[in-house]
Amino acid sequence: MSENSFGRLLRVMTWGESHGPAIGCVIDGCPPRLKLSEADIQPWLDKRRPGQSRYTTQRREPDHVKILSGVFEGQTTGTPIALMIENTNQRSRDYGEIAQQYRPGHADITYDLKYGVRDYRGGGRSSARETAMRVAAGAVARVILRELIGPQLVIRGALTAIGAEEVDRANWDWAQTEQNPFWSPDSEIVPKWEKQLDAVRKAGSSIGARLEVVAEGVPAGLGAPVYGKLDSELAGGLMGINGVKAVEIGDGFAVSCLRGEENADPIRPSDDPLAPQFLSNHAGGILGGISTGQPVIARMAIKPTSSILVPVPSVNRAGEAVEVRTKGRHDPCIGIRAVPVAEAMMACILADHVLRNHAQCGWL
């Protein structure tokens, strides 16, 4: 299996399976002499960790990260950074019934069609368990951004809808995302989501979600105008997160309903001729593939969890008709734990572009 890495100057490769002994990643291209320890990585993994509320999978994994290489006496050395998390709470027996069956909506059938073999225990490589290592890599990327750009670059994510129940943007408060199990910026929607997810879980089903990730303090000039567009690489990175079925930058699909003068982001002079003032941000902080200096905004749609107790028609490896129901511990809404993953992917892609821009333009 190829294609297990992303990035150009900051390259991240992940390895391991959901029910294997461990998962891990190798981060290549991190500059030397940056202060880095496991304490810089662990808090971000704790945000994603399963089993923190009744609204996520009850698989209990501490997700304690270990730095295996690339750091010496508390500093990065410039060599590949290897990170590892041991899997400690697998229950592979839960998947015995689907060893020869394909879960509809899951990658089971496509893995078998492509490779002729698959790890049916939790989906193997296709499991969202893999995203823990993206979060770990994102923590390293944040260290790079903090060193090269400064603390003014802030990346935050929020859940904006579960099913048809959306947040009220008039109530948006970033501080609230740390006060509830949904990363919701609207405290008033939380009781509705709790009731909705309790009903979904009781029914043995799952539900989709939407989320938003925003990077503020991004300098102008990141990205390239043709094949290295910041928005195309950001969209590709976010689309690669398990369960994501749509990504939009800025106003996204809504721009198709606007006239040109409505979609344009007017520009006015400021005290700094190199930092003009934008009066709106329909573009989501990116024009022509290059960052404008405004907040970079991306939104994602996450499908319902494919592993559910509700029987769904399918086939087995012999091509026979079956009905599949998946036992085990699964998120009724995978969108909840996707928020820190989306933040991490934003961090990795921005850090990669910062290093690339420094190499070409040398403005850092």
Protein Blocks (a to p, Z undefined) as FASTA:
>chain_A
ZZibgcjklccddeddfklmbdcdddehiaehiacdfklmmmmmmmmpghkafkbcfbdc
ekiacdfbhpaghiaehiacddddddfkbcfklmmmmmmpccehiaklmmmmmnopacfe
goijmpmklmmmmmmmmmmmmmmmmmmnopklccddddfbehjbccdfklgcfklmmmcc
nlpabfklmmmmmmmmmmmmmnopacddddddddehiaehiacfklmcfklmmmmmmmmp
ghiabdcehjlmmmmmpcfklmpccddddfblklccdfbdfknopaehiaehiacddddd
ddddfbdfbdcddddfkopacddddedjddfblklmmmmmmmmmmmmmmmmmmmmmmmmn
opZZ
